[in-house]
């Protein structure tokens, strides 16, 4: 008797093709990057004194938080 097991026509080696999954992930990533809306933080504009000399720099964001005790 031959007890060796061979792969018959009904038993096929199946593999999962991940190429469509990777494509879909990149499409979703591009979609969310393109449709993202950047919200500017609300607040008040601080009136700062102008310097006699200096270079005008681009606006940078500074976030401050005030607690109930009045601590900054």
PQR file of N, CA, C, O and H, with PARSE charges and radii, in Angstrom:
ATOM      1  N   UNK A   1       0.831  -1.180   0.000 -0.4000 1.5000
ATOM      2  CA  UNK A   1       0.000   0.000   0.000 -0.0000 2.0000
ATOM      3  C   UNK A   1       0.875   1.243   0.000  0.5500 1.7000
ATOM      4  O   UNK A   1       1.911   1.316   0.660 -0.5500 1.4000
ATOM      5  N   UNK A   2       0.419   2.190  -0.753 -0.4000 1.5000
ATOM      6  CA  UNK A   2       1.137   3.449  -0.866 -0.0000 2.0000
ATOM      7  C   UNK A   2       0.412   4.490  -0.020  0.5500 1.7000
ATOM      8  O   UNK A   2      -0.709   4.892  -0.332 -0.5500 1.4000
ATOM      9  H   UNK A   2      -0.423   2.130  -1.290  0.4000 1.0000
ATOM     10  N   UNK A   3       1.074   4.921   1.061 -0.4000 1.5000
ATOM     11  CA  UNK A   3       0.454   5.874   1.973 -0.0000 2.0000
ATOM     12  C   UNK A   3       0.880   7.305   1.695  0.5500 1.7000
ATOM     13  O   UNK A   3       0.569   8.195   2.486 -0.5500 1.4000
ATOM     14  H   UNK A   3       1.985   4.594   1.314  0.4000 1.0000
ATOM     15  N   UNK A   4       1.556   7.546   0.639 -0.4000 1.5000
ATOM     16  CA  UNK A   4       1.955   8.911   0.293 -0.0000 2.0000
ATOM     17  C   UNK A   4       0.730   9.697  -0.106  0.5500 1.7000
ATOM     18  O   UNK A   4      -0.179   9.191  -0.765 -0.5500 1.4000
ATOM     19  H   UNK A   4       1.809   6.822  -0.004  0.4000 1.0000
ATOM     20  N   UNK A   5       0.730  10.934   0.305 -0.4000 1.5000
ATOM     21  CA  UNK A   5      -0.405  11.787  -0.022 -0.0000 2.0000
ATOM     22  C   UNK A   5       0.026  12.760  -1.100  0.5500 1.7000
ATOM     23  O   UNK A   5       1.041  13.442  -0.956 -0.5500 1.4000
ATOM     24  H   UNK A   5       1.468  11.346   0.840  0.4000 1.0000
ATOM     25  N   UNK A   6      -0.715  12.826  -2.147 -0.4000 1.5000
ATOM     26  CA  UNK A   6      -0.403  13.755  -3.221 -0.0000 2.0000
ATOM     27  C   UNK A   6      -1.553  14.740  -3.379  0.5500 1.7000
ATOM     28  O   UNK A   6      -2.680  14.484  -2.955 -0.5500 1.4000
ATOM     29  H   UNK A   6      -1.539  12.272  -2.264  0.4000 1.0000
ATOM     30  N   UNK A   7      -1.245  15.844  -3.984 -0.4000 1.5000
ATOM     31  CA  UNK A   7      -2.261  16.875  -4.209 -0.0000 2.0000
ATOM     32  C   UNK A   7      -3.086  16.466  -5.419  0.5500 1.7000
ATOM     33  O   UNK A   7      -2.564  16.285  -6.519 -0.5500 1.4000
ATOM     34  H   UNK A   7      -0.330  16.052  -4.328  0.4000 1.0000
ATOM     35  N   UNK A   8      -4.357  16.327  -5.192 -0.4000 1.5000
ATOM     36  CA  UNK A   8      -5.231  15.949  -6.299 -0.0000 2.0000
ATOM     37  C   UNK A   8      -5.835  17.202  -6.919  0.5500 1.7000
ATOM     38  O   UNK A   8      -5.507  18.317  -6.513 -0.5500 1.4000
ATOM     39  H   UNK A   8      -4.780  16.474  -4.298  0.4000 1.0000
ATOM     40  N   UNK A   9      -6.705  17.027  -7.887 -0.4000 1.5000
ATOM     41  CA  UNK A   9      -7.321  18.157  -8.565 -0.0000 2.0000
ATOM     42  C   UNK A   9      -8.219  18.950  -7.626  0.5500 1.7000
ATOM     43  O   UNK A   9      -8.374  20.160  -7.791 -0.5500 1.4000
ATOM     44  H   UNK A   9      -6.972  16.121  -8.216  0.4000 1.0000
ATOM     45  N   UNK A  10      -8.811  18.278  -6.641 -0.4000 1.5000
ATOM     46  CA  UNK A  10      -9.724  18.972  -5.724 -0.0000 2.0000
ATOM     47  C   UNK A  10      -8.978  19.765  -4.661  0.5500 1.7000
ATOM     48  O   UNK A  10      -9.507  20.742  -4.130 -0.5500 1.4000
ATOM     49  H   UNK A  10      -8.685  17.295  -6.507  0.4000 1.0000
ATOM     50  N   UNK A  11      -7.775  19.359  -4.351 -0.4000 1.5000
ATOM     51  CA  UNK A  11      -6.976  20.074  -3.359 -0.0000 2.0000
ATOM     52  C   UNK A  11      -5.950  20.946  -4.070  0.5500 1.7000
ATOM     53  O   UNK A  11      -4.937  20.458  -4.569 -0.5500 1.4000
ATOM     54  H   UNK A  11      -7.345  18.566  -4.781  0.4000 1.0000
ATOM     55  N   UNK A  12      -6.227  22.219  -4.107 -0.4000 1.5000
ATOM     56  CA  UNK A  12      -5.294  23.148  -4.750 -0.0000 2.0000
ATOM     57  C   UNK A  12      -4.670  24.041  -3.697  0.5500 1.7000
ATOM     58  O   UNK A  12      -5.282  24.358  -2.676 -0.5500 1.4000
ATOM     59  H   UNK A  12      -7.050  22.616  -3.702  0.4000 1.0000
ATOM     60  N   UNK A  13      -3.469  24.429  -3.963 -0.4000 1.5000
ATOM     61  CA  UNK A  13      -2.805  25.372  -3.073 -0.0000 2.0000
ATOM     62  C   UNK A  13      -3.358  26.751  -3.388  0.5500 1.7000
ATOM     63  O   UNK A  13      -3.225  27.239  -4.510 -0.5500 1.4000
ATOM     64  H   UNK A  13      -2.973  24.172  -4.792  0.4000 1.0000
ATOM     65  N   UNK A  14      -3.976  27.377  -2.399 -0.4000 1.5000
ATOM     66  CA  UNK A  14      -4.590  28.688  -2.639 -0.0000 2.0000
ATOM     67  C   UNK A  14      -3.732  29.769  -1.990  0.5500 1.7000
ATOM     68  O   UNK A  14      -3.218  29.602  -0.884 -0.5500 1.4000
ATOM     69  H   UNK A  14      -4.084  26.981  -1.487  0.4000 1.0000
ATOM     70  N   UNK A  15      -3.595  30.856  -2.694 -0.4000 1.5000
ATOM     71  CA  UNK A  15      -2.853  32.008  -2.199 -0.0000 2.0000
ATOM     72  C   UNK A  15      -3.757  33.219  -2.264  0.5500 1.7000
ATOM     73  O   UNK A  15      -4.628  33.306  -3.129 -0.5500 1.4000
ATOM     74  H   UNK A  15      -4.013  30.992  -3.593  0.4000 1.0000
ATOM     75  N   UNK A  16      -3.555  34.139  -1.364 -0.4000 1.5000
ATOM     76  CA  UNK A  16      -4.344  35.366  -1.345 -0.0000 2.0000
ATOM     77  C   UNK A  16      -3.578  36.429  -2.114  0.5500 1.7000
ATOM     78  O   UNK A  16      -2.422  36.718  -1.806 -0.5500 1.4000
ATOM     79  H   UNK A  16      -2.847  34.068  -0.662  0.4000 1.0000
ATOM     80  N   UNK A  17      -4.219  37.003  -3.106 -0.4000 1.5000
ATOM     81  CA  UNK A  17      -3.606  38.063  -3.895 -0.0000 2.0000
ATOM     82  C   UNK A  17      -3.872  39.390  -3.178  0.5500 1.7000
ATOM     83  O   UNK A  17      -5.021  39.822  -3.086 -0.5500 1.4000
ATOM     84  H   UNK A  17      -5.158  36.768  -3.356  0.4000 1.0000
ATOM     85  N   UNK A  18      -2.818  40.038  -2.672 -0.4000 1.5000
ATOM     86  CA  UNK A  18      -2.970  41.269  -1.903 -0.0000 2.0000
ATOM     87  C   UNK A  18      -2.782  42.523  -2.753  0.5500 1.7000
ATOM     88  O   UNK A  18      -2.876  43.634  -2.232 -0.5500 1.4000
ATOM     89  H   UNK A  18      -1.885  39.687  -2.747  0.4000 1.0000
ATOM     90  N   UNK A  19      -2.522  42.370  -4.033 -0.4000 1.5000
ATOM     91  CA  UNK A  19      -2.332  43.543  -4.889 -0.0000 2.0000
ATOM     92  C   UNK A  19      -3.566  44.455  -4.924  0.5500 1.7000
ATOM     93  O   UNK A  19      -3.409  45.667  -4.781 -0.5500 1.4000
ATOM     94  H   UNK A  19      -2.446  41.467  -4.457  0.4000 1.0000
ATOM     95  N   UNK A  20      -4.783  43.928  -5.108 -0.4000 1.5000
ATOM     96  CA  UNK A  20      -5.946  44.823  -5.084 -0.0000 2.0000
ATOM     97  C   UNK A  20      -6.136  45.507  -3.733  0.5500 1.7000
ATOM     98  O   UNK A  20      -6.588  46.651  -3.671 -0.5500 1.4000
ATOM     99  H   UNK A  20      -4.911  42.943  -5.225  0.4000 1.0000
ATOM    100  N   UNK A  21      -5.794  44.813  -2.660 -0.4000 1.5000
ATOM    101  CA  UNK A  21      -5.918  45.403  -1.329 -0.0000 2.0000
ATOM    102  C   UNK A  21      -4.955  46.573  -1.165  0.5500 1.7000
ATOM    103  O   UNK A  21      -5.332  47.617  -0.632 -0.5500 1.4000
ATOM    104  H   UNK A  21      -5.427  43.884  -2.710  0.4000 1.0000
ATOM    105  N   UNK A  22      -3.735  46.409  -1.614 -0.4000 1.5000
ATOM    106  CA  UNK A  22      -2.739  47.484  -1.530 -0.0000 2.0000
ATOM    107  C   UNK A  22      -3.171  48.664  -2.400  0.5500 1.7000
ATOM    108  O   UNK A  22      -3.025  49.816  -1.992 -0.5500 1.4000
ATOM    109  H   UNK A  22      -3.429  45.561  -2.047  0.4000 1.0000
ATOM    110  N   UNK A  23      -3.700  48.390  -3.592 -0.4000 1.5000
ATOM    111  CA  UNK A  23      -4.197  49.463  -4.457 -0.0000 2.0000
ATOM    112  C   UNK A  23      -5.314  50.239  -3.777  0.5500 1.7000
ATOM    113  O   UNK A  23      -5.333  51.469  -3.819 -0.5500 1.4000
ATOM    114  H   UNK A  23      -3.818  47.454  -3.924  0.4000 1.0000
ATOM    115  N   UNK A  24      -6.237  49.532  -3.156 -0.4000 1.5000
ATOM    116  CA  UNK A  24      -7.365  50.190  -2.491 -0.0000 2.0000
ATOM    117  C   UNK A  24      -6.893  51.043  -1.316  0.5500 1.7000
ATOM    118  O   UNK A  24      -7.421  52.131  -1.092 -0.5500 1.4000
ATOM    119  H   UNK A  24      -6.222  48.533  -3.122  0.4000 1.0000
ATOM    120  N   UNK A  25      -5.912  50.563  -0.572 -0.4000 1.5000
ATOM    121  CA  UNK A  25      -5.380  51.335   0.551 -0.0000 2.0000
ATOM    122  C   UNK A  25      -4.749  52.632   0.053  0.5500 1.7000
ATOM    123  O   UNK A  25      -4.959  53.684   0.656 -0.5500 1.4000
ATOM    124  H   UNK A  25      -5.483  49.679  -0.754  0.4000 1.0000
ATOM    125  N   UNK A  26      -3.987  52.577  -1.027 -0.4000 1.5000
ATOM    126  CA  UNK A  26      -3.378  53.792  -1.571 -0.0000 2.0000
ATOM    127  C   UNK A  26      -4.424  54.750  -2.133  0.5500 1.7000
ATOM    128  O   UNK A  26      -4.279  55.966  -2.001 -0.5500 1.4000
ATOM    129  H   UNK A  26      -3.816  51.722  -1.517  0.4000 1.0000
ATOM    130  N   UNK A  27      -5.466  54.225  -2.751 -0.4000 1.5000
ATOM    131  CA  UNK A  27      -6.537  55.090  -3.270 -0.0000 2.0000
ATOM    132  C   UNK A  27      -7.245  55.800  -2.112  0.5500 1.7000
ATOM    133  O   UNK A  27      -7.523  56.996  -2.193 -0.5500 1.4000
ATOM    134  H   UNK A  27      -5.584  53.238  -2.858  0.4000 1.0000
ATOM    135  N   UNK A  28      -7.533  55.069  -1.046 -0.4000 1.5000
ATOM    136  CA  UNK A  28      -8.161  55.702   0.121 -0.0000 2.0000
ATOM    137  C   UNK A  28      -7.237  56.726   0.764  0.5500 1.7000
ATOM    138  O   UNK A  28      -7.692  57.790   1.183 -0.5500 1.4000
ATOM    139  H   UNK A  28      -7.307  54.097  -0.980  0.4000 1.0000
ATOM    140  N   UNK A  29      -5.954  56.422   0.848 -0.4000 1.5000
ATOM    141  CA  UNK A  29      -4.992  57.360   1.421 -0.0000 2.0000
ATOM    142  C   UNK A  29      -4.949  58.653   0.618  0.5500 1.7000
ATOM    143  O   UNK A  29      -4.966  59.740   1.194 -0.5500 1.4000
ATOM    144  H   UNK A  29      -5.584  55.557   0.507  0.4000 1.0000
ATOM    145  N   UNK A  30      -4.894  58.547  -0.684 -0.4000 1.5000
ATOM    146  CA  UNK A  30      -4.885  59.734  -1.551 -0.0000 2.0000
ATOM    147  C   UNK A  30      -6.194  60.503  -1.396  0.5500 1.7000
ATOM    148  O   UNK A  30      -6.181  61.732  -1.333 -0.5500 1.4000
ATOM    149  H   UNK A  30      -4.880  57.664  -1.152  0.4000 1.0000
ATOM    150  N   UNK A  31      -7.317  59.800  -1.335 -0.4000 1.5000
ATOM    151  CA  UNK A  31      -8.612  60.457  -1.175 -0.0000 2.0000
ATOM    152  C   UNK A  31      -8.659  61.275   0.113  0.5500 1.7000
ATOM    153  O   UNK A  31      -9.083  62.430   0.096 -0.5500 1.4000
ATOM    154  H   UNK A  31      -7.327  58.802  -1.387  0.4000 1.0000
ATOM    155  N   UNK A  32      -8.229  60.686   1.227 -0.4000 1.5000
ATOM    156  CA  UNK A  32      -8.292  61.401   2.498 -0.0000 2.0000
ATOM    157  C   UNK A  32      -7.286  62.544   2.569  0.5500 1.7000
ATOM    158  O   UNK A  32      -7.555  63.556   3.217 -0.5500 1.4000
ATOM    159  H   UNK A  32      -7.886  59.748   1.240  0.4000 1.0000
ATOM    160  N   UNK A  33      -6.149  62.408   1.928 -0.4000 1.5000
ATOM    161  CA  UNK A  33      -5.185  63.513   1.907 -0.0000 2.0000
ATOM    162  C   UNK A  33      -5.740  64.681   1.107  0.5500 1.7000
ATOM    163  O   UNK A  33      -5.607  65.833   1.521 -0.5500 1.4000
ATOM    164  H   UNK A  33      -5.931  61.586   1.401  0.4000 1.0000
ATOM    165  N   UNK A  34      -6.366  64.399  -0.042 -0.4000 1.5000
ATOM    166  CA  UNK A  34      -6.888  65.465  -0.897 -0.0000 2.0000
ATOM    167  C   UNK A  34      -8.101  66.153  -0.270  0.5500 1.7000
ATOM    168  O   UNK A  34      -8.257  67.365  -0.422 -0.5500 1.4000
ATOM    169  H   UNK A  34      -6.474  63.464  -0.379  0.4000 1.0000
ATOM    170  N   UNK A  35      -8.963  65.412   0.430 -0.4000 1.5000
ATOM    171  CA  UNK A  35     -10.194  65.989   0.966 -0.0000 2.0000
ATOM    172  C   UNK A  35     -10.051  66.536   2.379  0.5500 1.7000
ATOM    173  O   UNK A  35     -11.033  67.013   2.947 -0.5500 1.4000
ATOM    174  H   UNK A  35      -8.837  64.428   0.554  0.4000 1.0000
ATOM    175  N   UNK A  36      -8.871  66.481   2.958 -0.4000 1.5000
ATOM    176  CA  UNK A  36      -8.677  66.983   4.308 -0.0000 2.0000
ATOM    177  C   UNK A  36      -8.803  68.498   4.331  0.5500 1.7000
ATOM    178  O   UNK A  36      -8.256  69.195   3.475 -0.5500 1.4000
ATOM    179  H   UNK A  36      -8.073  66.093   2.497  0.4000 1.0000
ATOM    180  N   UNK A  37      -9.528  68.994   5.320 -0.4000 1.5000
ATOM    181  CA  UNK A  37      -9.684  70.437   5.495 -0.0000 2.0000
ATOM    182  C   UNK A  37      -8.945  70.821   6.771  0.5500 1.7000
ATOM    183  O   UNK A  37      -9.209  70.281   7.845 -0.5500 1.4000
ATOM    184  H   UNK A  37      -9.972  68.429   6.014  0.4000 1.0000
ATOM    185  N   UNK A  38      -8.027  71.751   6.638 -0.4000 1.5000
ATOM    186  CA  UNK A  38      -7.286  72.218   7.792 -0.0000 2.0000
ATOM    187  C   UNK A  38      -8.024  73.404   8.391  0.5500 1.7000
ATOM    188  O   UNK A  38      -8.222  74.419   7.724 -0.5500 1.4000
ATOM    189  H   UNK A  38      -7.812  72.190   5.765  0.4000 1.0000
ATOM    190  N   UNK A  39      -8.428  73.276   9.644 -0.4000 1.5000
ATOM    191  CA  UNK A  39      -9.194  74.316  10.319 -0.0000 2.0000
ATOM    192  C   UNK A  39      -8.232  75.201  11.101  0.5500 1.7000
ATOM    193  O   UNK A  39      -7.395  74.718  11.863 -0.5500 1.4000
ATOM    194  H   UNK A  39      -8.266  72.452  10.186  0.4000 1.0000
ATOM    195  N   UNK A  40      -8.371  76.506  10.894 -0.4000 1.5000
ATOM    196  CA  UNK A  40      -7.530  77.437  11.633 -0.0000 2.0000
ATOM    197  C   UNK A  40      -8.143  77.632  13.013  0.5500 1.7000
ATOM    198  O   UNK A  40      -9.353  77.816  13.142 -0.5500 1.4000
ATOM    199  H   UNK A  40      -9.051  76.898  10.274  0.4000 1.0000
ATOM    200  N   UNK A  41      -7.315  77.590  14.027 -0.4000 1.5000
ATOM    201  CA  UNK A  41      -7.787  77.746  15.393 -0.0000 2.0000
ATOM    202  C   UNK A  41      -8.375  79.134  15.589  0.5500 1.7000
ATOM    203  O   UNK A  41      -7.838  80.131  15.105 -0.5500 1.4000
ATOM    204  H   UNK A  41      -6.332  77.440  13.923  0.4000 1.0000
ATOM    205  N   UNK A  42      -9.491  79.177  16.310 -0.4000 1.5000
ATOM    206  CA  UNK A  42     -10.094  80.473  16.597 -0.0000 2.0000
ATOM    207  C   UNK A  42      -9.394  81.110  17.779  0.5500 1.7000
ATOM    208  O   UNK A  42      -8.822  80.412  18.617 -0.5500 1.4000
ATOM    209  H   UNK A  42      -9.927  78.368  16.704  0.4000 1.0000
ATOM    210  N   UNK A  43      -9.433  82.392  17.848 -0.4000 1.5000
ATOM    211  CA  UNK A  43      -8.805  83.108  18.947 -0.0000 2.0000
ATOM    212  C   UNK A  43      -8.812  84.595  18.655  0.5500 1.7000
ATOM    213  O   UNK A  43      -9.469  85.054  17.720 -0.5500 1.4000
ATOM    214  H   UNK A  43      -9.897  82.959  17.167  0.4000 1.0000
ATOM    215  N   UNK A  44      -8.096  85.322  19.439 -0.4000 1.5000
ATOM    216  CA  UNK A  44      -8.017  86.764  19.238 -0.0000 2.0000
ATOM    217  C   UNK A  44      -6.677  87.113  18.635  0.5500 1.7000
ATOM    218  O   UNK A  44      -5.688  86.407  18.831 -0.5500 1.4000
ATOM    219  H   UNK A  44      -7.563  84.949  20.198  0.4000 1.0000
ATOM    220  N   UNK A  45      -6.654  88.199  17.907 -0.4000 1.5000
ATOM    221  CA  UNK A  45      -5.405  88.687  17.314 -0.0000 2.0000
ATOM    222  C   UNK A  45      -4.737  89.605  18.332  0.5500 1.7000
ATOM    223  O   UNK A  45      -5.339  90.586  18.772 -0.5500 1.4000
ATOM    224  H   UNK A  45      -7.457  88.773  17.748  0.4000 1.0000
ATOM    225  N   UNK A  46      -3.531  89.303  18.700 -0.4000 1.5000
ATOM    226  CA  UNK A  46      -2.790  90.086  19.687 -0.0000 2.0000
ATOM    227  C   UNK A  46      -2.114  91.250  18.978  0.5500 1.7000
ATOM    228  O   UNK A  46      -1.413  91.067  17.983 -0.5500 1.4000
ATOM    229  H   UNK A  46      -3.042  88.507  18.343  0.4000 1.0000
ATOM    230  N   UNK A  47      -2.336  92.455  19.508 -0.4000 1.5000
ATOM    231  CA  UNK A  47      -1.693  93.641  18.938 -0.0000 2.0000
ATOM    232  C   UNK A  47      -0.346  93.824  19.625  0.5500 1.7000
ATOM    233  O   UNK A  47      -0.273  94.212  20.791 -0.5500 1.4000
ATOM    234  H   UNK A  47      -2.905  92.603  20.316  0.4000 1.0000
ATOM    235  N   UNK A  48       0.700  93.542  18.892 -0.4000 1.5000
ATOM    236  CA  UNK A  48       2.051  93.640  19.432 -0.0000 2.0000
ATOM    237  C   UNK A  48       2.683  94.933  18.965  0.5500 1.7000
ATOM    238  O   UNK A  48       2.373  95.423  17.879 -0.5500 1.4000
ATOM    239  H   UNK A  48       0.641  93.227  17.944  0.4000 1.0000
ATOM    240  N   UNK A  49       3.568  95.490  19.776 -0.4000 1.5000
ATOM    241  CA  UNK A  49       4.257  96.708  19.337 -0.0000 2.0000
ATOM    242  C   UNK A  49       5.221  96.391  18.203  0.5500 1.7000
ATOM    243  O   UNK A  49       5.786  95.299  18.143 -0.5500 1.4000
ATOM    244  H   UNK A  49       3.820  95.092  20.659  0.4000 1.0000
ATOM    245  N   UNK A  50       5.404  97.355  17.303 -0.4000 1.5000
ATOM    246  CA  UNK A  50       6.320  97.162  16.189 -0.0000 2.0000
ATOM    247  C   UNK A  50       7.726  97.553  16.603  0.5500 1.7000
ATOM    248  O   UNK A  50       7.927  98.524  17.332 -0.5500 1.4000
ATOM    249  H   UNK A  50       4.945  98.242  17.352  0.4000 1.0000
ATOM    250  N   UNK A  51       8.688  96.791  16.132 -0.4000 1.5000
ATOM    251  CA  UNK A  51      10.087  97.063  16.446 -0.0000 2.0000
ATOM    252  C   UNK A  51      10.627  98.125  15.499  0.5500 1.7000
ATOM    253  O   UNK A  51      10.161  98.265  14.369 -0.5500 1.4000
ATOM    254  H   UNK A  51       8.525  96.002  15.540  0.4000 1.0000
ATOM    255  N   UNK A  52      11.619  98.870  15.979 -0.4000 1.5000
ATOM    256  CA  UNK A  52      12.245  99.888  15.147 -0.0000 2.0000
ATOM    257  C   UNK A  52      13.048  99.228  14.036  0.5500 1.7000
ATOM    258  O   UNK A  52      13.053  99.708  12.902 -0.5500 1.4000
ATOM    259  H   UNK A  52      11.998  98.756  16.897  0.4000 1.0000
ATOM    260  N   UNK A  53      13.723  98.133  14.353 -0.4000 1.5000
ATOM    261  CA  UNK A  53      14.470  97.385  13.358 -0.0000 2.0000
ATOM    262  C   UNK A  53      14.091  95.915  13.478  0.5500 1.7000
ATOM    263  O   UNK A  53      13.732  95.447  14.558 -0.5500 1.4000
ATOM    264  H   UNK A  53      13.718  97.743  15.274  0.4000 1.0000
ATOM    265  N   UNK A  54      14.170  95.212  12.402 -0.4000 1.5000
ATOM    266  CA  UNK A  54      13.863  93.787  12.450 -0.0000 2.0000
ATOM    267  C   UNK A  54      13.392  93.300  11.091  0.5500 1.7000
ATOM    268  O   UNK A  54      13.196  94.081  10.159 -0.5500 1.4000
ATOM    269  H   UNK A  54      14.462  95.592  11.524  0.4000 1.0000
ATOM    270  N   UNK A  55      13.220  92.019  11.007 -0.4000 1.5000
ATOM    271  CA  UNK A  55      12.793  91.384   9.768 -0.0000 2.0000
ATOM    272  C   UNK A  55      11.403  90.789   9.999  0.5500 1.7000
ATOM    273  O   UNK A  55      11.156  90.143  11.017 -0.5500 1.4000
ATOM    274  H   UNK A  55      13.379  91.385  11.764  0.4000 1.0000
ATOM    275  N   UNK A  56      10.512  91.012   9.055 -0.4000 1.5000
ATOM    276  CA  UNK A  56       9.165  90.462   9.150 -0.0000 2.0000
ATOM    277  C   UNK A  56       9.213  88.965   8.855  0.5500 1.7000
ATOM    278  O   UNK A  56       9.648  88.546   7.783 -0.5500 1.4000
ATOM    279  H   UNK A  56      10.713  91.537   8.228  0.4000 1.0000
ATOM    280  N   UNK A  57       8.759  88.164   9.826 -0.4000 1.5000
ATOM    281  CA  UNK A  57       8.750  86.709   9.679 -0.0000 2.0000
ATOM    282  C   UNK A  57       7.338  86.232   9.401  0.5500 1.7000
ATOM    283  O   UNK A  57       6.368  86.949   9.647 -0.5500 1.4000
ATOM    284  H   UNK A  57       8.405  88.504  10.697  0.4000 1.0000
ATOM    285  N   UNK A  58       7.232  85.026   8.893 -0.4000 1.5000
ATOM    286  CA  UNK A  58       5.921  84.448   8.647 -0.0000 2.0000
ATOM    287  C   UNK A  58       5.211  84.181   9.967  0.5500 1.7000
ATOM    288  O   UNK A  58       5.842  83.974  11.004 -0.5500 1.4000
ATOM    289  H   UNK A  58       8.020  84.444   8.693  0.4000 1.0000
ATOM    290  N   UNK A  59       3.886  84.190   9.903 -0.4000 1.5000
ATOM    291  CA  UNK A  59       3.067  83.987  11.088 -0.0000 2.0000
ATOM    292  C   UNK A  59       3.223  82.557  11.589  0.5500 1.7000
ATOM    293  O   UNK A  59       3.106  81.607  10.814 -0.5500 1.4000
ATOM    294  H   UNK A  59       3.373  84.358   9.061  0.4000 1.0000
ATOM    295  N   UNK A  60       3.484  82.404  12.875 -0.4000 1.5000
ATOM    296  CA  UNK A  60       3.585  81.088  13.496 -0.0000 2.0000
ATOM    297  C   UNK A  60       2.520  80.976  14.566  0.5500 1.7000
ATOM    298  O   UNK A  60       2.161  81.973  15.192 -0.5500 1.4000
ATOM    299  H   UNK A  60       3.578  83.176  13.504  0.4000 1.0000
ATOM    300  N   UNK A  61       2.016  79.788  14.780 -0.4000 1.5000
ATOM    301  CA  UNK A  61       0.945  79.577  15.752 -0.0000 2.0000
ATOM    302  C   UNK A  61       1.520  79.304  17.129  0.5500 1.7000
ATOM    303  O   UNK A  61       2.478  78.547  17.287 -0.5500 1.4000
ATOM    304  H   UNK A  61       2.308  78.979  14.271  0.4000 1.0000
ATOM    305  N   UNK A  62       0.912  79.941  18.120 -0.4000 1.5000
ATOM    306  CA  UNK A  62       1.242  79.692  19.517 -0.0000 2.0000
ATOM    307  C   UNK A  62      -0.075  79.442  20.230  0.5500 1.7000
ATOM    308  O   UNK A  62      -0.969  80.288  20.187 -0.5500 1.4000
ATOM    309  H   UNK A  62       0.134  80.556  17.991  0.4000 1.0000
ATOM    310  N   UNK A  63      -0.209  78.309  20.876 -0.4000 1.5000
ATOM    311  CA  UNK A  63      -1.437  77.976  21.592 -0.0000 2.0000
ATOM    312  C   UNK A  63      -1.203  78.135  23.085  0.5500 1.7000
ATOM    313  O   UNK A  63      -0.216  77.632  23.622 -0.5500 1.4000
ATOM    314  H   UNK A  63       0.517  77.623  20.910  0.4000 1.0000
ATOM    315  N   UNK A  64      -2.115  78.839  23.756 -0.4000 1.5000
ATOM    316  CA  UNK A  64      -2.050  79.040  25.200 -0.0000 2.0000
ATOM    317  C   UNK A  64      -3.328  78.502  25.817  0.5500 1.7000
ATOM    318  O   UNK A  64      -4.394  78.564  25.206 -0.5500 1.4000
ATOM    319  H   UNK A  64      -2.916  79.247  23.319  0.4000 1.0000
ATOM    320  N   UNK A  65      -3.221  77.981  27.014 -0.4000 1.5000
ATOM    321  CA  UNK A  65      -4.394  77.504  27.738 -0.0000 2.0000
ATOM    322  C   UNK A  65      -4.420  78.179  29.102  0.5500 1.7000
ATOM    323  O   UNK A  65      -3.383  78.338  29.746 -0.5500 1.4000
ATOM    324  H   UNK A  65      -2.355  77.931  27.510  0.4000 1.0000
ATOM    325  N   UNK A  66      -5.619  78.576  29.540 -0.4000 1.5000
ATOM    326  CA  UNK A  66      -5.791  79.234  30.827 -0.0000 2.0000
ATOM    327  C   UNK A  66      -6.665  78.336  31.682  0.5500 1.7000
ATOM    328  O   UNK A  66      -7.741  77.914  31.258 -0.5500 1.4000
ATOM    329  H   UNK A  66      -6.462  78.447  29.017  0.4000 1.0000
ATOM    330  N   UNK A  67      -6.193  78.043  32.903 -0.4000 1.5000
ATOM    331  CA  UNK A  67      -6.948  77.174  33.800 -0.0000 2.0000
ATOM    332  C   UNK A  67      -7.939  78.004  34.625  0.5500 1.7000
ATOM    333  O   UNK A  67      -7.964  79.231  34.524 -0.5500 1.4000
ATOM    334  H   UNK A  67      -5.319  78.385  33.247  0.4000 1.0000
ATOM    335  N   UNK A  68      -8.748  77.333  35.434 -0.4000 1.5000
ATOM    336  CA  UNK A  68      -9.722  78.028  36.291 -0.0000 2.0000
ATOM    337  C   UNK A  68      -9.035  78.959  37.273  0.5500 1.7000
ATOM    338  O   UNK A  68      -9.579  79.998  37.648 -0.5500 1.4000
ATOM    339  H   UNK A  68      -8.728  76.336  35.516  0.4000 1.0000
ATOM    340  N   UNK A  69      -7.813  78.571  37.692 -0.4000 1.5000
ATOM    341  CA  UNK A  69      -7.074  79.386  38.671 -0.0000 2.0000
ATOM    342  C   UNK A  69      -6.472  80.632  38.040  0.5500 1.7000
ATOM    343  O   UNK A  69      -5.971  81.498  38.756 -0.5500 1.4000
ATOM    344  H   UNK A  69      -7.371  77.727  37.387  0.4000 1.0000
ATOM    345  N   UNK A  70      -6.511  80.740  36.729 -0.4000 1.5000
ATOM    346  CA  UNK A  70      -5.902  81.868  36.038 -0.0000 2.0000
ATOM    347  C   UNK A  70      -4.466  81.575  35.609  0.5500 1.7000
ATOM    348  O   UNK A  70      -3.765  82.474  35.145 -0.5500 1.4000
ATOM    349  H   UNK A  70      -6.918  80.036  36.147  0.4000 1.0000
ATOM    350  N   UNK A  71      -4.023  80.325  35.760 -0.4000 1.5000
ATOM    351  CA  UNK A  71      -2.663  79.987  35.337 -0.0000 2.0000
ATOM    352  C   UNK A  71      -2.626  79.811  33.825  0.5500 1.7000
ATOM    353  O   UNK A  71      -3.571  79.302  33.222 -0.5500 1.4000
ATOM    354  H   UNK A  71      -4.592  79.595  36.136  0.4000 1.0000
ATOM    355  N   UNK A  72      -1.533  80.233  33.231 -0.4000 1.5000
ATOM    356  CA  UNK A  72      -1.375  80.127  31.779 -0.0000 2.0000
ATOM    357  C   UNK A  72      -0.571  78.890  31.457  0.5500 1.7000
ATOM    358  O   UNK A  72      -0.317  78.606  30.286 -0.5500 1.4000
ATOM    359  H   UNK A  72      -0.766  80.646  33.721  0.4000 1.0000
TER
END
